Amino acid sequence: MNKLLKPITILLYIVYIFSAIFFAINRAFGSVGLVAISLIGTFILSVINKQNEKLLSKELYIVLALFIMFSSLLGTCFNFYDINYYDDFLHLWSGVISCLVAFSMIKYFYIQRDISKMSKVFLVIFIFMFSMGVASLWEIGEFLMDTFIGTTTQAGGLEDTMIDMVDALIGTTITIPFIVKKSSI
């Protein structure tokens, strides 16, 4: 993973810069702004990873940085959300990411003890609840944006919200056994 970190980061910066130029030429200034926010977000993740790898591991940094690109740049700016099941893929991926973030938090705050001795039941419950909490807060955020700003993130209404939550549940359910196994090492 160490060998991939720098090339992936550089590739992301290049993609963002060329995308910003493309959108500026085409006068899509909203997309230029979103590309700038994505670039800044990736840079901030990189800085956090360099300063505190225990909190934001290289693997988690790569997964988050790629998620930003897939959701913001490809999804919103290049209209990948128009592709069938693209939103489902991202919500499933967000379930995986939420689990990894929860485990990263446990490792960061559980510094005095050996994680392999932690109760597996507690680990599963905490990661599951954290991940599903993140998914529900995301859906609440989408609802509030649609209600007060006029966006259409929940164009499918309640059915869209429930499918997104099920997608996150699937990602969470797939990821937890891997984390439990990793915590036993």
N, C-alpha and C positions, 0 to 999 in steps of 0.2 A: 504493500500500500504506500510505503514511503516514496517509491519510484514514480508512482502515479500522481501524487499530490501536486507537484509543481507543474507537470505538463497539462493536467486537467485544468488547473487554475489559469494558466496562460491561455489555453484554448478557449476557456470561457470568456476571458477578457477580450480576446480577438473577436469572438463571435458577437459579443455585446458591442464592441466598437464598430464593426462592419454593419451590424444591424442598425445602430444609431445613425450611421451615415446613410444607409438605405432609406430609413424612415424620414430623415431630414430632407433628402433629395425629393422624396414623394410627399413632402409637407404633412406627414402624419405625426404631428408634434405630440399628441397624446402618447403615441407609441415610443417616441424619443424619450419622453419623461419616464415611462415605465421601464425602458431599457436602462436609463440612468439609475433608477431606484434599484433595479436588479443588480447592476454593476456595483453600486454602493453596498448593497446587502451582502454580495459575495465577498467584497473586500473586507467588510466588518467580520464576517465569519472567518476569513483567513487570519485576520489579526487576533481574534479570540483564540483560534486554534494554535497560533504561534505562542501566545502568552500563557495559555492555560490548556494544554493538551489533555489534562485529566478531565476537565469539564467538557471540552469539545474535541473528541478524538479525531484523528485523520479520517477514519472511515465515516464518522458522523458528519464531518465537514464536507466530504465529497458527496454524500447522499443529499445533504441539505442544499449544497451549491447546485447540484444537478436538478434538484426539485424546483429550485427558483427558476432555472432556465426553462425546464419543461412546462411549468405552470404559467409563468409570466410572459416570457418571450415567445415560446412556441404556442402555448395555449391561447393567450390573449392577443398578442401582437400579430402572430402569423395564423390566427384563427384555427388552431388545431382542435379547439373545443367543438368545432363543427363536425369533427370526425366522430363517428359512432363509438361509444364506449371510452373515449379519451378521458372524459371527466371521471368515469368509474375507475380507470387505471390510476389516475392521480389520487383519488380518495382512498383506494386500496394502498397505494404507496404512502399516503399520509398516515395510515394506521401503522405501517412498518416504522416510519420515522418517529411517530409518537412513542412507540415502544422503545426504540433506541434512545430517545431523549430521556425517557423515564429511567432506563437502566443506567445511563450516563449520570443522571442526578443521584441515583442510589450509590454508585461507585464514588462520586465526588463527596457526598456527605457522610458516607459510611467509612470514613478514613481510619478509625481506630480498630476496626474489626475485619476479620477475614470474610469476604462475601460468600465464599464456598460454605461457610457455616450458617449463613442466613436461612431462615425458614423459607422453604420453597413455596409454601402456601402464601405467606406474606408477599413474597416476590411476585407471584402470579397475580394476586389480587391487586397489589399496588400498580403494576404495569398495566393490567387490564383497565382498571378504573381511570388511571391517568390518560391512557390512550383514548378511551371512549369519552372522557371529559373534554379532551382537546377537540374531538370530532363534534361533540355537541356545542361547544363554544364557537367553533367555526360556523356551524349551521345557524346559530343564533346571530352571529355577525353578518352572515349573508342575509338573513331575514331583516335585520335592522338597516342594512344598506339598501335593500330593496324598498323598504318602507319609507325611510327618511331621505334617501338620496335619489331614489328612482332608478337604481340599477335593476338588472334582470338576472341576477345570479341564481335565483330559484324559479326559473321560468316554468318548470314542471310542477311547482307548488309543493304540496305535502308529499306527493309521491317521489319527487326529486330529492327532497330532504331525507326521506326514509331510505331510499336507494343509496344515497351518499353515506348514511350512517351504517348501513349493512356492508358497504364496500370497506369502510374503516374497520368494522368488526372482523371482516375476513382477513384484512391485512394484519390486524392485531392477533387473531387466532393463529395465523400462520407463523408469526414472528415469536410469540411467547415461548414455544418449546426450544427454539434455538438459543434464546437468551437464558433460559433455565439451564440448558446444557453448558453454555459458556460460563455461567456463574458457578458451576460445579468444579471447574478446572482450577 
